[in-house]
Every structure is written in C-alpha cells, then in structure tokens.
Amino acid sequence: MDFQYVMSLVVSAVAVVIGIVVHESAHALAAYALGDRTARERGRVSLNPLNHIDPFGTVLLPILMIMAGGPVFAFAKPVPIYLGNLKHPKRDEALVSLAGPLSNIMLAFVAALLVRGIGTNPALLYGFGGSETMRIIVQGLISFMSVNLSLAFFNLIPLPPLDGSALLVPFLKGRALQTYYEIQRYAMPILIVVLYVLPSFLHIDLVGLFFSFTMEPVFSFLLQFAFAL
C-alpha cells in the first residue's frame, strides 16, 4: 500500500478525533459559560478523547462508510445540556450549538497560520519542492484544515440533530417548534436519505451543494492566506 496514502489516512483520522474532541468540549464550555454546569460536571469540558468518543458514531460508523465508498461522517456522545439552567433557553441553545462549528473553524485557521509561518510555497501541495518531511508536514496541516472545515460546515447543515438545526430554534414558535423537536427523533434516517439515497438514486447531492457555497470558499480563502497568495 502506498506510504503517502497511508499517511493521509492517519492524518485524517487524527484530525477527525482532534476536531470532534475540541468540538464537543466547546459545546460543553459554552453551556457552562451560559449557566448550565451539567456537561462540565460530567467531564465533557476535556481534551481527553475517551470522554467524548462514541464507539458506534466515532469508530464503527466511519469505518462502515469508508467500506461502503460513500460520504463519511462521524459523531461523538451528545453533550448533555439542561435548557432549564440557561437564562435565555432559545438563544443560549443556539449559542451552545454554534460553539462547536466555530471551534473547528478556529482549528482550521490555526493550521493555516502554521503553514504561513513555515513560509512554504504552493508546490508542496502537489508533492514538489522542499524536503520529504516538509511536504508531509504541510500536506498534513492542509488536510487538518480541510477536515475541520468539513466538520464545521457539515454540522451547520440545518437538519436535526446537527448543530445547524438548533440555530433555527430562536425563530420557531408554537407548532413549528414542536414539529422541530419531533423531527429530531428521525435524525438518522433523514441523514441517510440526504447522504446516500438522494445522491445515489436521484443524483441530488445536497451536502455537496451546501459545501460549494460554504466550506469550499472558506477553504480556498485559508489556502490563499496560508501561502500568502
């Protein structure tokens, strides 16, 4: 098996774990800052992966998806939040949800800063120029950037139980809000339809379309910043 391919898989796996851990810790920290101590008391404000990893969602599901050859996503154990402890439940739920994706965008920006600090040229992206070690480091940081942006914007998709759905809460009232909470029960079937059924049978890639307007422009901007283009 090609060494470069193996390294890219390892880097991607590490990036996913780091991204998920920081993402979930950010949720817990935001909830604590807004008045709910539940997640903090259960050890979720932590960079220890064992406090966040879900055996199915973080390990088995991505492996099965890779084997199936389709889109790959992962999730951690849900961060416990008691809305009754929040001063402004609707607004604060949205802020707690937004904290996770923002933390991943910050990680991507840090990776871009590191590449810029190294002072390399864009040719390293394609395996040209510089030492082998430098190419591995730069390409690893770019992969880290891409993975974290993917995690951020995937979670911003406005479908339950993704973080983006909670951003709708402040704008929902009455029956609409009740319907939103009812839809959450069918979260996994909805995601499977969006990720697999629509692209495979109807050739409608909603996630790809969403990424083309969100994740890809941000990734392009960070690449230009990283290489001072």
Secondary structure as UniProt FT lines:
FT   HELIX           3..33
FT   TURN            34..35
FT   HELIX           38..41
FT   TURN            42..43
FT   HELIX           49..51
FT   HELIX           55..60
FT   HELIX           61..68
FT   HELIX           83..85
FT   HELIX           89..118
FT   HELIX           122..126
FT   HELIX           132..155
FT   TURN            160..161
FT   HELIX           163..166
FT   TURN            167..168
FT   HELIX           169..171
FT   HELIX           174..183
FT   HELIX           184..186
FT   HELIX           187..192
FT   HELIX           193..202
FT   HELIX           206..213
FT   HELIX           215..226
FT   TURN            227..228
//
